Amino acid sequence: MGFRCKQFFIDDTECGMKVSTDALMLGSWAQPNDAINILDLGCGSGILTLMMLQKSVATARVHAIDIDEGAVVQTQKNIAISPWEKKGKAEHLDAGLLVRGDRGYDFIIANPPYFAEEKSDMNAGMESARRLARHQQSFSYDDLFKVCQRVANSRARLVVMYPHSLFKQVVDSALAYHWHLERYQDVQSKPNTTPYLTLLEFSNVEVGSVSNKENLIIQDKADYTSGFKHLCQDFYLRF
């Protein structure tokens, strides 16, 4: 199995976490702009890695890491068959051991684990790799912001997503590690439903005001909304 985008294919058969709509939203929403040193923290199958390879400038380099060796092997294979093989690399590495390079990272993207361990009984049948990828206790938002601050340069940006219900806790944690909220967008699965997810971008530089677009709604009746199609049109084959 796998997932085909307009310019690349993702094989996710060896990964605990499969390609998801949420990940595709996050990668579509992220704006690496002219960033040169890009980090995909917890790369899984490499879907965000490949999306950043596609969206970044020709001189950019994307470094993907994951604690799951199978995921890293999968990402390496996906990079190798993509049009941007020379721009990307994947490494089997615990985020806690990640070392800041000479320049630091300009742009960091992460699809972090966000299911708290106390809710893990909902996923009793989930294989261990998938549980590791999704449970917050394996890598909390405090851990994420601390690691990212250590390896980022002085003007870096960080893009993540978390459940809407954790918005205040996540923003407060980020600020404790000098990450300032720059923009965010809440996501609803359908009209007239409570947002279930928030996409967030933080900056190492204090910002004067925070940008908040109207909620992104994924589906209306039996079809994707025009807003979702517009956001993901560079990747989804059907849009």
C-alpha positions as CSV (number, residue, x, y, z in Angstrom):
1,M,0.0,0.0,0.0
2,G,1.0,3.6,0.1
3,F,-0.2,7.1,-0.9
4,R,0.5,8.8,-4.2
5,C,0.8,12.6,-4.4
6,K,1.1,14.7,-7.5
7,Q,4.9,14.6,-7.5
8,F,5.9,11.7,-5.3
9,F,4.8,8.4,-3.8
10,I,4.9,7.4,-0.1
11,D,5.2,3.8,0.8
12,D,4.1,3.4,4.5
13,T,4.0,-0.4,4.8
14,E,6.9,-0.5,7.3
15,C,5.7,2.3,9.6
16,G,3.6,2.3,12.7
17,M,1.9,5.5,11.6
18,K,0.3,5.5,8.1
19,V,-0.2,8.6,5.9
20,S,-3.1,10.6,7.4
21,T,-5.3,13.4,6.3
22,D,-4.0,15.4,9.3
23,A,-0.4,15.0,8.2
24,L,-1.2,16.1,4.7
25,M,-3.0,19.1,6.1
26,L,0.0,20.0,8.2
27,G,2.5,19.7,5.3
28,S,0.2,21.7,3.0
29,W,-0.3,24.4,5.7
30,A,3.5,24.7,6.5
31,Q,5.4,27.4,4.6
32,P,9.2,26.8,4.6
33,N,9.7,29.7,2.2
34,D,13.4,30.3,1.8
35,A,14.5,28.1,4.7
36,I,17.8,26.2,3.9
37,N,18.1,23.9,6.9
38,I,14.9,22.0,7.5
39,L,14.2,19.4,10.2
40,D,11.3,16.8,10.1
41,L,11.2,15.7,13.8
42,G,9.7,12.2,14.1
43,C,9.4,11.6,10.3
44,G,7.4,8.4,10.3
45,S,7.0,7.3,6.7
46,G,8.5,10.6,5.5
47,I,5.3,12.2,4.2
48,L,6.2,15.6,5.8
49,T,9.8,15.2,4.6
50,L,8.7,14.7,1.0
51,M,6.3,17.6,1.3
52,M,9.0,19.9,2.6
53,L,11.4,18.7,-0.2
54,Q,8.7,19.7,-2.8
55,K,7.9,23.0,-1.2
56,S,11.4,24.2,-0.3
57,V,13.9,26.1,-2.4
58,A,16.3,24.2,-4.6
59,T,19.2,24.8,-2.2
60,A,17.4,23.6,0.9
61,R,18.3,20.4,2.7
62,V,15.7,18.4,4.7
63,H,16.9,16.3,7.6
64,A,14.4,13.7,8.9
65,I,14.9,11.8,12.2
66,D,12.8,9.2,14.0
67,I,13.4,6.9,17.0
68,D,11.7,4.0,15.0
69,E,14.3,2.4,12.8
70,G,11.7,0.9,10.5
71,A,10.2,4.3,9.9
72,V,13.7,5.7,9.0
73,V,14.3,2.9,6.5
74,Q,10.9,3.7,5.0
75,T,11.7,7.4,4.7
76,Q,15.1,6.7,3.2
77,K,13.4,4.6,0.5
78,N,10.8,7.2,-0.1
79,I,13.4,9.9,-0.5
80,A,15.4,7.7,-2.9
81,I,12.6,7.3,-5.3
82,S,11.5,11.0,-5.2
83,P,12.6,13.8,-7.5
84,W,14.6,15.3,-4.6
85,E,17.0,12.5,-3.5
86,K,20.0,14.8,-3.1
87,K,18.1,17.3,-0.9
88,G,17.0,14.9,1.8
89,K,18.4,12.5,4.3
90,A,16.8,10.4,7.1
91,E,18.6,9.3,10.2
92,H,17.7,6.8,13.0
93,L,18.1,9.1,16.0
94,D,16.5,9.9,19.4
95,A,15.5,13.5,19.3
96,G,17.1,14.0,22.7
97,L,20.5,13.2,21.1
98,L,20.0,15.6,18.2
99,V,22.9,18.1,18.0
100,R,22.7,21.6,16.6
101,G,24.7,22.2,13.5
102,D,26.9,25.2,12.7
103,R,23.9,27.2,11.5
104,G,21.0,25.5,13.3
105,Y,17.7,24.7,11.7
106,D,15.8,27.5,10.0
107,F,12.5,25.6,9.9
108,I,11.2,22.6,11.9
109,I,8.1,20.6,11.3
110,A,6.7,17.9,13.5
111,N,3.6,15.7,13.7
112,P,4.0,15.0,17.4
113,P,2.5,12.3,19.5
114,Y,-0.6,13.6,21.2
115,F,-2.7,10.8,22.7
116,A,-2.2,10.9,26.4
117,E,-1.2,7.5,27.9
118,E,-4.3,7.5,30.2
119,K,-6.4,7.2,27.0
120,S,-4.4,4.3,25.6
121,D,-7.1,1.8,26.4
122,M,-8.9,3.1,23.4
123,N,-6.2,1.7,21.3
124,A,-5.6,-1.6,23.1
125,G,-5.2,-3.5,19.8
126,M,-2.8,-0.9,18.3
127,E,0.7,-2.3,17.5
128,S,3.5,-1.0,19.6
129,A,5.1,1.1,16.9
130,R,1.8,2.9,16.3
131,R,1.4,3.4,20.1
132,L,4.9,4.8,20.4
133,A,4.3,7.2,17.5
134,R,1.0,8.5,19.0
135,H,1.3,8.5,22.8
136,Q,2.2,11.8,24.3
137,Q,4.2,10.4,27.2
138,S,6.8,9.1,24.8
139,F,7.6,12.7,23.7
140,S,5.6,15.4,25.4
141,Y,5.1,18.9,24.0
142,D,7.5,20.2,26.7
143,D,10.1,17.7,25.3
144,L,9.4,18.9,21.7
145,F,9.8,22.6,22.4
146,K,12.9,22.1,24.5
147,V,14.6,20.0,21.8
148,C,13.6,22.4,19.0
149,Q,14.9,25.4,20.9
150,R,18.3,23.7,21.4
151,V,18.8,22.9,17.7
152,A,17.1,25.9,16.1
153,N,18.9,29.1,14.9
154,S,17.9,32.5,16.2
155,R,15.2,33.2,13.6
156,A,13.8,29.7,13.2
157,R,10.1,28.8,12.8
158,L,8.4,25.7,14.1
159,V,5.2,24.2,12.7
160,V,3.2,21.5,14.7
161,M,-0.3,20.4,15.3
162,Y,-2.1,19.3,18.4
163,P,-5.7,18.6,19.5
164,H,-7.7,21.8,19.8
165,S,-8.4,21.0,23.5
166,L,-4.7,21.3,24.3
167,F,-4.3,24.7,22.7
168,K,-3.6,26.8,25.8
169,Q,-1.3,24.1,27.4
170,V,0.7,23.9,24.1
171,V,1.1,27.6,23.6
172,D,2.1,28.1,27.3
173,S,4.7,25.3,27.0
174,A,6.0,26.8,23.8
175,L,6.5,30.2,25.4
176,A,8.4,28.7,28.3
177,Y,11.0,27.7,25.7
178,H,10.9,31.0,23.9
179,W,8.7,29.9,21.0
180,H,6.2,32.7,20.2
181,L,2.9,31.9,18.5
182,E,2.9,33.5,15.1
183,R,-0.2,32.0,13.4
184,Y,-2.7,29.2,13.9
185,Q,-5.8,27.7,12.4
186,D,-8.4,25.4,14.0
187,V,-9.7,22.5,12.0
188,Q,-13.2,21.0,11.9
189,S,-14.1,17.7,10.3
190,K,-17.5,19.0,9.2
191,P,-19.6,22.2,9.5
192,N,-21.2,22.8,12.8
193,T,-18.8,20.6,14.7
194,T,-16.3,21.5,17.4
195,P,-12.7,21.9,16.1
196,Y,-10.7,18.8,16.8
197,L,-7.3,20.0,15.8
198,T,-5.2,23.1,15.7
199,L,-2.3,23.8,13.3
200,L,0.3,26.1,14.9
201,E,3.4,28.0,13.8
202,F,5.8,29.4,16.3
203,S,8.8,31.8,15.8
204,N,12.0,32.2,17.7
205,V,11.4,35.9,17.3
206,E,8.7,37.7,19.3
207,V,5.9,38.7,17.0
208,G,3.7,41.8,17.3
209,S,0.4,40.1,16.4
210,V,-0.9,36.5,15.9
211,S,-2.6,35.5,12.7
212,N,-5.7,33.4,13.0
213,K,-7.6,32.4,9.8
214,E,-11.1,31.2,9.9
215,N,-11.6,27.6,10.7
216,L,-10.6,25.0,8.1
217,I,-13.5,22.6,7.4
218,I,-12.5,19.3,5.8
219,Q,-15.7,17.9,4.5
220,D,-19.2,19.2,3.7
221,K,-21.7,16.5,3.0
222,A,-20.1,13.9,0.7
223,D,-17.2,16.1,-0.6
224,Y,-14.2,17.9,0.5
225,T,-14.7,21.7,1.0
226,S,-13.2,24.3,-1.4
227,G,-11.0,25.5,1.4
228,F,-9.5,22.1,2.0
229,K,-9.1,21.5,-1.7
230,H,-7.3,24.8,-2.1
231,L,-5.0,24.1,0.8
232,C,-4.0,20.6,-0.4
233,Q,-4.2,21.1,-4.2
234,D,-0.4,20.8,-4.7
235,F,-0.4,17.3,-3.3
236,Y,-3.8,15.5,-3.7
237,L,-4.2,13.8,-7.1
238,R,-7.9,14.5,-7.2
239,F,-7.8,18.2,-6.5
